[in-house]
């Protein structure tokens, strides 16, 4: 996937399940199970985030525990509803691309594929009566 700001997202099946961030100084991989971190260069893991740099919300217990704590404290979750929606959308869209085996163009504003009725039918499903949106 190519985002308008130049960020590229690549989906693959090699290696441990997780997320790998690749930058101009190397990569960091976060494995889903065990939340282990690996990096192309160990110094990336020892790097200290400076006060004027971006600090992310800590979530030592994972997303589930983070959500429970937010409910209990009326605090924020590490992942907002919008970020969760967009993250899940990217995963679902990647699966549609893999199933169809062709390049597709997604419009995030309309949440539809440009000029591809077959792909758009895969975005949702027909709801059973009496359920509607």
CORPE-V492078 format. One line per field, one symbol per residue. ss: DSSP state (A for helix, B for strand, O for the rest). psi: psi as a letter, one per 40 degrees, with the letter a starting at -180 (. if undefined). A space follows every 10 residues. Layout:
ss: ???
psi: ???
This chain:
ss: OBOOOOOBOO OOOOOOOBBB BBBOOBBBBB BOAAAOBBBO OAAAAAOOOO OOOOOOOOOO OAAAAAAAAA AAAOOOOOOO AAAAAAAAAA AAAAAAAAAA OOOOOBBOOO OBBOOOAAAA AOOOOOOOOO OOO
psi: ihideehhhh hieiaihahh hhaeeaihhh hdhefihiid hddddehhhi deihhihigd eidddddddd ddefaiidhi dddddddddd dddddddddd fiiihhhede fiihfgdddd dedaihiiie hi.
